[in-house]
Structures are given as structure tokens and as C-alpha cells.
Amino acid sequence: MVDREKVLAVLRRRFPGAPVTQTAAAANAIVGLDDEWQEVDCTDLRDLVERLRNGHEFRLLERVPR
């Protein structure tokens, strides 16, 4: 189980200028992820499109280069 306070601490350090309400909402969303979600390691866009057509749902995250 993910500790919400630890997630909140990481978010506050990572996004120091973010409003408290946003970091709290983000922590709630992260901690509330259901077991039905899994990380997908796929670079084949055709495969992802096919999965979408078959009813799969995706949430995409992008890491911003620094």
C-alpha cells in the first residue's frame, strides 16, 4: 500500500510552487489507483491503437526532459 504522506512529501519537493490543493489532489489520485491498472511498456503505436479499439483504457504520462 502506498503511503499518502510520503507521496505528498515527494510532490511538494518536486513541485514547490504548486498550490496545496493541487498537490493534495495529485496525492489522492496516486494513492487511489486501483489494482486494475498496470504499467505498459510499449512503443508500438499500432498495438496501442488496436488495444484502444478493443476497449482498453490508457492514461499516458510524459517525463519532461531537463
mmCIF file as gemmi writes it, N, C-alpha and C atoms, coordinates in Angstrom:
data_model
loop_
_atom_site.group_PDB
_atom_site.id
_atom_site.type_symbol
_atom_site.label_atom_id
_atom_site.label_alt_id
_atom_site.label_comp_id
_atom_site.label_asym_id
_atom_site.label_entity_id
_atom_site.label_seq_id
_atom_site.pdbx_PDB_ins_code
_atom_site.Cartn_x
_atom_site.Cartn_y
_atom_site.Cartn_z
_atom_site.occupancy
_atom_site.B_iso_or_equiv
_atom_site.pdbx_formal_charge
_atom_site.auth_seq_id
_atom_site.auth_asym_id
_atom_site.pdbx_PDB_model_num
ATOM 1 N N . MET Axp A 1 ? 0.832 -1.178 0 1 0 ? 1 A 1
ATOM 2 C CA . MET Axp A 1 ? 0 0 0 1 0 ? 1 A 1
ATOM 3 C C . MET Axp A 1 ? 0.885 1.252 0 1 0 ? 1 A 1
ATOM 4 N N . VAL Axp A 2 ? 0.497 2.245 -0.766 1 0 ? 2 A 1
ATOM 5 C CA . VAL Axp A 2 ? 1.266 3.477 -0.896 1 0 ? 2 A 1
ATOM 6 C C . VAL Axp A 2 ? 0.888 4.429 0.243 1 0 ? 2 A 1
ATOM 7 N N . ASP Axp A 3 ? 1.898 4.994 0.896 1 0 ? 3 A 1
ATOM 8 C CA . ASP Axp A 3 ? 1.674 5.934 1.988 1 0 ? 3 A 1
ATOM 9 C C . ASP Axp A 3 ? 1.408 7.327 1.409 1 0 ? 3 A 1
ATOM 10 N N . ARG Axp A 4 ? 0.203 7.832 1.63 1 0 ? 4 A 1
ATOM 11 C CA . ARG Axp A 4 ? -0.198 9.117 1.065 1 0 ? 4 A 1
ATOM 12 C C . ARG Axp A 4 ? 0.723 10.247 1.512 1 0 ? 4 A 1
ATOM 13 N N . GLU Axp A 5 ? 1.152 10.248 2.752 1 0 ? 5 A 1
ATOM 14 C CA . GLU Axp A 5 ? 2.012 11.323 3.26 1 0 ? 5 A 1
ATOM 15 C C . GLU Axp A 5 ? 3.375 11.327 2.568 1 0 ? 5 A 1
ATOM 16 N N . LYS Axp A 6 ? 3.896 10.159 2.27 1 0 ? 6 A 1
ATOM 17 C CA . LYS Axp A 6 ? 5.168 10.084 1.539 1 0 ? 6 A 1
ATOM 18 C C . LYS Axp A 6 ? 5.002 10.618 0.111 1 0 ? 6 A 1
ATOM 19 N N . VAL Axp A 7 ? 3.912 10.231 -0.519 1 0 ? 7 A 1
ATOM 20 C CA . VAL Axp A 7 ? 3.626 10.72 -1.869 1 0 ? 7 A 1
ATOM 21 C C . VAL Axp A 7 ? 3.482 12.231 -1.851 1 0 ? 7 A 1
ATOM 22 N N . LEU Axp A 8 ? 2.771 12.749 -0.864 1 0 ? 8 A 1
ATOM 23 C CA . LEU Axp A 8 ? 2.572 14.187 -0.736 1 0 ? 8 A 1
ATOM 24 C C . LEU Axp A 8 ? 3.905 14.909 -0.527 1 0 ? 8 A 1
ATOM 25 N N . ALA Axp A 9 ? 4.786 14.346 0.284 1 0 ? 9 A 1
ATOM 26 C CA . ALA Axp A 9 ? 6.101 14.953 0.518 1 0 ? 9 A 1
ATOM 27 C C . ALA Axp A 9 ? 6.916 15.008 -0.77 1 0 ? 9 A 1
ATOM 28 N N . VAL Axp A 10 ? 6.872 13.94 -1.544 1 0 ? 10 A 1
ATOM 29 C CA . VAL Axp A 10 ? 7.608 13.911 -2.821 1 0 ? 10 A 1
ATOM 30 C C . VAL Axp A 10 ? 7.042 14.951 -3.782 1 0 ? 10 A 1
ATOM 31 N N . LEU Axp A 11 ? 5.727 15.034 -3.86 1 0 ? 11 A 1
ATOM 32 C CA . LEU Axp A 11 ? 5.093 16.01 -4.751 1 0 ? 11 A 1
ATOM 33 C C . LEU Axp A 11 ? 5.435 17.445 -4.347 1 0 ? 11 A 1
ATOM 34 N N . ARG Axp A 12 ? 5.452 17.718 -3.053 1 0 ? 12 A 1
ATOM 35 C CA . ARG Axp A 12 ? 5.785 19.07 -2.588 1 0 ? 12 A 1
ATOM 36 C C . ARG Axp A 12 ? 7.219 19.431 -2.921 1 0 ? 12 A 1
ATOM 37 N N . ARG Axp A 13 ? 8.135 18.446 -2.799 1 0 ? 13 A 1
ATOM 38 C CA . ARG Axp A 13 ? 9.533 18.712 -3.165 1 0 ? 13 A 1
ATOM 39 C C . ARG Axp A 13 ? 9.695 18.877 -4.668 1 0 ? 13 A 1
ATOM 40 N N . ARG Axp A 14 ? 8.986 18.067 -5.425 1 0 ? 14 A 1
ATOM 41 C CA . ARG Axp A 14 ? 9.116 18.079 -6.887 1 0 ? 14 A 1
ATOM 42 C C . ARG Axp A 14 ? 8.458 19.307 -7.508 1 0 ? 14 A 1
ATOM 43 N N . PHE Axp A 15 ? 7.37 19.77 -6.909 1 0 ? 15 A 1
ATOM 44 C CA . PHE Axp A 15 ? 6.619 20.923 -7.425 1 0 ? 15 A 1
ATOM 45 C C . PHE Axp A 15 ? 6.439 21.958 -6.32 1 0 ? 15 A 1
ATOM 46 N N . PRO Axp A 16 ? 7.516 22.653 -5.94 1 0 ? 16 A 1
ATOM 47 C CA . PRO Axp A 16 ? 7.457 23.552 -4.788 1 0 ? 16 A 1
ATOM 48 C C . PRO Axp A 16 ? 6.493 24.725 -4.947 1 0 ? 16 A 1
ATOM 49 N N . GLY Axp A 17 ? 6.214 25.161 -6.153 1 0 ? 17 A 1
ATOM 50 C CA . GLY Axp A 17 ? 5.322 26.297 -6.346 1 0 ? 17 A 1
ATOM 51 C C . GLY Axp A 17 ? 3.86 25.933 -6.536 1 0 ? 17 A 1
ATOM 52 N N . ALA Axp A 18 ? 3.565 24.636 -6.523 1 0 ? 18 A 1
ATOM 53 C CA . ALA Axp A 18 ? 2.196 24.196 -6.763 1 0 ? 18 A 1
ATOM 54 C C . ALA Axp A 18 ? 1.31 24.486 -5.555 1 0 ? 18 A 1
ATOM 55 N N . PRO Axp A 19 ? 0.062 24.867 -5.806 1 0 ? 19 A 1
ATOM 56 C CA . PRO Axp A 19 ? -0.865 25.1 -4.697 1 0 ? 19 A 1
ATOM 57 C C . PRO Axp A 19 ? -1.093 23.822 -3.885 1 0 ? 19 A 1
ATOM 58 N N . VAL Axp A 20 ? -1.352 23.981 -2.612 1 0 ? 20 A 1
ATOM 59 C CA . VAL Axp A 20 ? -1.573 22.846 -1.722 1 0 ? 20 A 1
ATOM 60 C C . VAL Axp A 20 ? -2.73 21.979 -2.218 1 0 ? 20 A 1
ATOM 61 N N . THR Axp A 21 ? -3.755 22.603 -2.752 1 0 ? 21 A 1
ATOM 62 C CA . THR Axp A 21 ? -4.908 21.832 -3.235 1 0 ? 21 A 1
ATOM 63 C C . THR Axp A 21 ? -4.532 20.914 -4.395 1 0 ? 21 A 1
ATOM 64 N N . GLN Axp A 22 ? -3.62 21.382 -5.257 1 0 ? 22 A 1
ATOM 65 C CA . GLN Axp A 22 ? -3.203 20.555 -6.392 1 0 ? 22 A 1
ATOM 66 C C . GLN Axp A 22 ? -2.352 19.378 -5.945 1 0 ? 22 A 1
ATOM 67 N N . THR Axp A 23 ? -1.407 19.614 -5.026 1 0 ? 23 A 1
ATOM 68 C CA . THR Axp A 23 ? -0.571 18.505 -4.563 1 0 ? 23 A 1
ATOM 69 C C . THR Axp A 23 ? -1.419 17.496 -3.783 1 0 ? 23 A 1
ATOM 70 N N . ALA Axp A 24 ? -2.387 17.985 -3.021 1 0 ? 24 A 1
ATOM 71 C CA . ALA Axp A 24 ? -3.258 17.079 -2.278 1 0 ? 24 A 1
ATOM 72 C C . ALA Axp A 24 ? -4.108 16.246 -3.233 1 0 ? 24 A 1
ATOM 73 N N . ALA Axp A 25 ? -4.644 16.869 -4.265 1 0 ? 25 A 1
ATOM 74 C CA . ALA Axp A 25 ? -5.45 16.136 -5.246 1 0 ? 25 A 1
ATOM 75 C C . ALA Axp A 25 ? -4.603 15.111 -5.997 1 0 ? 25 A 1
ATOM 76 N N . ALA Axp A 26 ? -3.379 15.486 -6.333 1 0 ? 26 A 1
ATOM 77 C CA . ALA Axp A 26 ? -2.486 14.556 -7.031 1 0 ? 26 A 1
ATOM 78 C C . ALA Axp A 26 ? -2.145 13.365 -6.136 1 0 ? 26 A 1
ATOM 79 N N . ALA Axp A 27 ? -1.867 13.622 -4.869 1 0 ? 27 A 1
ATOM 80 C CA . ALA Axp A 27 ? -1.558 12.532 -3.939 1 0 ? 27 A 1
ATOM 81 C C . ALA Axp A 27 ? -2.756 11.598 -3.794 1 0 ? 27 A 1
ATOM 82 N N . ASN Axp A 28 ? -3.939 12.166 -3.695 1 0 ? 28 A 1
ATOM 83 C CA . ASN Axp A 28 ? -5.146 11.34 -3.591 1 0 ? 28 A 1
ATOM 84 C C . ASN Axp A 28 ? -5.316 10.465 -4.831 1 0 ? 28 A 1
ATOM 85 N N . ALA Axp A 29 ? -5.055 11.045 -5.987 1 0 ? 29 A 1
ATOM 86 C CA . ALA Axp A 29 ? -5.198 10.288 -7.231 1 0 ? 29 A 1
ATOM 87 C C . ALA Axp A 29 ? -4.177 9.158 -7.316 1 0 ? 29 A 1
ATOM 88 N N . ILE Axp A 30 ? -2.941 9.444 -6.919 1 0 ? 30 A 1
ATOM 89 C CA . ILE Axp A 30 ? -1.891 8.424 -6.982 1 0 ? 30 A 1
ATOM 90 C C . ILE Axp A 30 ? -2.188 7.289 -6.016 1 0 ? 30 A 1
ATOM 91 N N . VAL Axp A 31 ? -2.541 7.621 -4.793 1 0 ? 31 A 1
ATOM 92 C CA . VAL Axp A 31 ? -2.808 6.6 -3.783 1 0 ? 31 A 1
ATOM 93 C C . VAL Axp A 31 ? -4.058 5.811 -4.125 1 0 ? 31 A 1
ATOM 94 N N . GLY Axp A 32 ? -4.998 6.447 -4.809 1 0 ? 32 A 1
ATOM 95 C CA . GLY Axp A 32 ? -6.256 5.796 -5.12 1 0 ? 32 A 1
ATOM 96 C C . GLY Axp A 32 ? -6.251 4.942 -6.362 1 0 ? 32 A 1
ATOM 97 N N . LEU Axp A 33 ? -5.108 4.778 -7.015 1 0 ? 33 A 1
ATOM 98 C CA . LEU Axp A 33 ? -5.069 3.951 -8.214 1 0 ? 33 A 1
ATOM 99 C C . LEU Axp A 33 ? -5.465 2.518 -7.878 1 0 ? 33 A 1
ATOM 100 N N . ASP Axp A 34 ? -6.354 1.969 -8.638 1 0 ? 34 A 1
ATOM 101 C CA . ASP Axp A 34 ? -6.827 0.607 -8.409 1 0 ? 34 A 1
ATOM 102 C C . ASP Axp A 34 ? -5.823 -0.41 -8.924 1 0 ? 34 A 1
ATOM 103 N N . ASP Axp A 35 ? -5.952 -1.635 -8.427 1 0 ? 35 A 1
ATOM 104 C CA . ASP Axp A 35 ? -5.087 -2.728 -8.872 1 0 ? 35 A 1
ATOM 105 C C . ASP Axp A 35 ? -5.333 -3.105 -10.323 1 0 ? 35 A 1
ATOM 106 N N . GLU Axp A 36 ? -6.448 -2.637 -10.88 1 0 ? 36 A 1
ATOM 107 C CA . GLU Axp A 36 ? -6.749 -2.976 -12.272 1 0 ? 36 A 1
ATOM 108 C C . GLU Axp A 36 ? -5.846 -2.249 -13.257 1 0 ? 36 A 1
ATOM 109 N N . TRP Axp A 37 ? -5.095 -1.248 -12.786 1 0 ? 37 A 1
ATOM 110 C CA . TRP Axp A 37 ? -4.178 -0.501 -13.645 1 0 ? 37 A 1
ATOM 111 C C . TRP Axp A 37 ? -2.799 -1.127 -13.587 1 0 ? 37 A 1
ATOM 112 N N . GLN Axp A 38 ? -2.12 -1.161 -14.724 1 0 ? 38 A 1
ATOM 113 C CA . GLN Axp A 38 ? -0.762 -1.684 -14.783 1 0 ? 38 A 1
ATOM 114 C C . GLN Axp A 38 ? 0.079 -0.826 -15.711 1 0 ? 38 A 1
ATOM 115 N N . GLU Axp A 39 ? 1.388 -0.831 -15.486 1 0 ? 39 A 1
ATOM 116 C CA . GLU Axp A 39 ? 2.297 -0.076 -16.333 1 0 ? 39 A 1
ATOM 117 C C . GLU Axp A 39 ? 2.449 -0.801 -17.666 1 0 ? 39 A 1
ATOM 118 N N . VAL Axp A 40 ? 2.415 -0.05 -18.752 1 0 ? 40 A 1
ATOM 119 C CA . VAL Axp A 40 ? 2.547 -0.631 -20.08 1 0 ? 40 A 1
ATOM 120 C C . VAL Axp A 40 ? 3.863 -0.175 -20.677 1 0 ? 40 A 1
ATOM 121 N N . ASP Axp A 41 ? 4.671 -1.135 -21.094 1 0 ? 41 A 1
ATOM 122 C CA . ASP Axp A 41 ? 5.941 -0.823 -21.735 1 0 ? 41 A 1
ATOM 123 C C . ASP Axp A 41 ? 5.799 -1.182 -23.208 1 0 ? 41 A 1
ATOM 124 N N . CYS Axp A 42 ? 5.343 -0.229 -23.997 1 0 ? 42 A 1
ATOM 125 C CA . CYS Axp A 42 ? 5.055 -0.499 -25.397 1 0 ? 42 A 1
ATOM 126 C C . CYS Axp A 42 ? 5.403 0.722 -26.23 1 0 ? 42 A 1
ATOM 127 N N . THR Axp A 43 ? 6.14 0.524 -27.297 1 0 ? 43 A 1
ATOM 128 C CA . THR Axp A 43 ? 6.476 1.619 -28.195 1 0 ? 43 A 1
ATOM 129 C C . THR Axp A 43 ? 5.8 1.467 -29.552 1 0 ? 43 A 1
ATOM 130 N N . ASP Axp A 44 ? 5.023 0.423 -29.716 1 0 ? 44 A 1
ATOM 131 C CA . ASP Axp A 44 ? 4.324 0.158 -30.972 1 0 ? 44 A 1
ATOM 132 C C . ASP Axp A 44 ? 2.963 0.848 -30.934 1 0 ? 44 A 1
ATOM 133 N N . LEU Axp A 45 ? 2.855 1.983 -31.604 1 0 ? 45 A 1
ATOM 134 C CA . LEU Axp A 45 ? 1.609 2.745 -31.585 1 0 ? 45 A 1
ATOM 135 C C . LEU Axp A 45 ? 0.463 1.982 -32.228 1 0 ? 45 A 1
ATOM 136 N N . ARG Axp A 46 ? 0.751 1.17 -33.219 1 0 ? 46 A 1
ATOM 137 C CA . ARG Axp A 46 ? -0.314 0.373 -33.846 1 0 ? 46 A 1
ATOM 138 C C . ARG Axp A 46 ? -0.921 -0.596 -32.836 1 0 ? 46 A 1
ATOM 139 N N . ASP Axp A 47 ? -0.079 -1.177 -32.003 1 0 ? 47 A 1
ATOM 140 C CA . ASP Axp A 47 ? -0.56 -2.084 -30.973 1 0 ? 47 A 1
ATOM 141 C C . ASP Axp A 47 ? -1.446 -1.338 -29.974 1 0 ? 47 A 1
ATOM 142 N N . LEU Axp A 48 ? -1.042 -0.134 -29.58 1 0 ? 48 A 1
ATOM 143 C CA . LEU Axp A 48 ? -1.842 0.66 -28.654 1 0 ? 48 A 1
ATOM 144 C C . LEU Axp A 48 ? -3.182 1.051 -29.261 1 0 ? 48 A 1
ATOM 145 N N . VAL Axp A 49 ? -3.179 1.43 -30.53 1 0 ? 49 A 1
ATOM 146 C CA . VAL Axp A 49 ? -4.433 1.786 -31.208 1 0 ? 49 A 1
ATOM 147 C C . VAL Axp A 49 ? -5.359 0.578 -31.251 1 0 ? 49 A 1
ATOM 148 N N . GLU Axp A 50 ? -4.812 -0.582 -31.537 1 0 ? 50 A 1
ATOM 149 C CA . GLU Axp A 50 ? -5.624 -1.801 -31.567 1 0 ? 50 A 1
ATOM 150 C C . GLU Axp A 50 ? -6.216 -2.092 -30.193 1 0 ? 50 A 1
ATOM 151 N N . ARG Axp A 51 ? -5.42 -1.899 -29.154 1 0 ? 51 A 1
ATOM 152 C CA . ARG Axp A 51 ? -5.924 -2.104 -27.794 1 0 ? 51 A 1
ATOM 153 C C . ARG Axp A 51 ? -7.054 -1.121 -27.482 1 0 ? 51 A 1
ATOM 154 N N . LEU Axp A 52 ? -6.907 0.125 -27.91 1 0 ? 52 A 1
ATOM 155 C CA . LEU Axp A 52 ? -7.969 1.121 -27.706 1 0 ? 52 A 1
ATOM 156 C C . LEU Axp A 52 ? -9.254 0.691 -28.398 1 0 ? 52 A 1
ATOM 157 N N . ARG Axp A 53 ? -9.115 0.207 -29.618 1 0 ? 53 A 1
ATOM 158 C CA . ARG Axp A 53 ? -10.291 -0.25 -30.367 1 0 ? 53 A 1
ATOM 159 C C . ARG Axp A 53 ? -10.975 -1.435 -29.693 1 0 ? 53 A 1
ATOM 160 N N . ASN Axp A 54 ? -10.192 -2.213 -28.943 1 0 ? 54 A 1
ATOM 161 C CA . ASN Axp A 54 ? -10.739 -3.382 -28.251 1 0 ? 54 A 1
ATOM 162 C C . ASN Axp A 54 ? -11.238 -3.049 -26.847 1 0 ? 54 A 1
ATOM 163 N N . GLY Axp A 55 ? -11.306 -1.759 -26.51 1 0 ? 55 A 1
ATOM 164 C CA . GLY Axp A 55 ? -11.903 -1.366 -25.245 1 0 ? 55 A 1
ATOM 165 C C . GLY Axp A 55 ? -10.944 -1.088 -24.107 1 0 ? 55 A 1
ATOM 166 N N . HIS Axp A 56 ? -9.645 -1.18 -24.353 1 0 ? 56 A 1
ATOM 167 C CA . HIS Axp A 56 ? -8.685 -0.865 -23.292 1 0 ? 56 A 1
ATOM 168 C C . HIS Axp A 56 ? -8.675 0.643 -23.05 1 0 ? 56 A 1
ATOM 169 N N . GLU Axp A 57 ? -8.381 1.04 -21.835 1 0 ? 57 A 1
ATOM 170 C CA . GLU Axp A 57 ? -8.292 2.451 -21.478 1 0 ? 57 A 1
ATOM 171 C C . GLU Axp A 57 ? -6.866 2.736 -21.025 1 0 ? 57 A 1
ATOM 172 N N . PHE Axp A 58 ? -6.317 3.851 -21.481 1 0 ? 58 A 1
ATOM 173 C CA . PHE Axp A 58 ? -4.944 4.207 -21.141 1 0 ? 58 A 1
ATOM 174 C C . PHE Axp A 58 ? -4.886 5.588 -20.519 1 0 ? 58 A 1
ATOM 175 N N . ARG Axp A 59 ? -3.951 5.778 -19.622 1 0 ? 59 A 1
ATOM 176 C CA . ARG Axp A 59 ? -3.596 7.083 -19.076 1 0 ? 59 A 1
ATOM 177 C C . ARG Axp A 59 ? -2.122 7.258 -19.387 1 0 ? 59 A 1
ATOM 178 N N . LEU Axp A 60 ? -1.785 8.296 -20.111 1 0 ? 60 A 1
ATOM 179 C CA . LEU Axp A 60 ? -0.409 8.5 -20.532 1 0 ? 60 A 1
ATOM 180 C C . LEU Axp A 60 ? 0.286 9.518 -19.641 1 0 ? 60 A 1
ATOM 181 N N . LEU Axp A 61 ? 1.531 9.241 -19.304 1 0 ? 61 A 1
ATOM 182 C CA . LEU Axp A 61 ? 2.376 10.176 -18.572 1 0 ? 61 A 1
ATOM 183 C C . LEU Axp A 61 ? 3.611 10.443 -19.405 1 0 ? 61 A 1
ATOM 184 N N . GLU Axp A 62 ? 4.076 11.653 -19.371 1 0 ? 62 A 1
ATOM 185 C CA . GLU Axp A 62 ? 5.278 12.008 -20.115 1 0 ? 62 A 1
ATOM 186 C C . GLU Axp A 62 ? 6.273 12.647 -19.169 1 0 ? 62 A 1
ATOM 187 N N . ARG Axp A 63 ? 7.517 12.211 -19.223 1 0 ? 63 A 1
ATOM 188 C CA . ARG Axp A 63 ? 8.556 12.811 -18.419 1 0 ? 63 A 1
ATOM 189 C C . ARG Axp A 63 ? 9.128 13.987 -19.217 1 0 ? 63 A 1
ATOM 190 N N . VAL Axp A 64 ? 9.181 15.136 -18.595 1 0 ? 64 A 1
ATOM 191 C CA . VAL Axp A 64 ? 9.68 16.339 -19.258 1 0 ? 64 A 1
ATOM 192 C C . VAL Axp A 64 ? 11.202 16.338 -19.164 1 0 ? 64 A 1
ATOM 193 N N . PRO Axp A 65 ? 11.881 16.429 -20.329 1 0 ? 65 A 1
ATOM 194 C CA . PRO Axp A 65 ? 13.35 16.453 -20.29 1 0 ? 65 A 1
ATOM 195 C C . PRO Axp A 65 ? 13.87 17.705 -19.587 1 0 ? 65 A 1
ATOM 196 N N . ARG Axp A 66 ? 14.954 17.551 -18.892 1 0 ? 66 A 1
ATOM 197 C CA . ARG Axp A 66 ? 15.558 18.678 -18.183 1 0 ? 66 A 1
ATOM 198 C C . ARG Axp A 66 ? 16.931 18.957 -18.724 1 0 ? 66 A 1
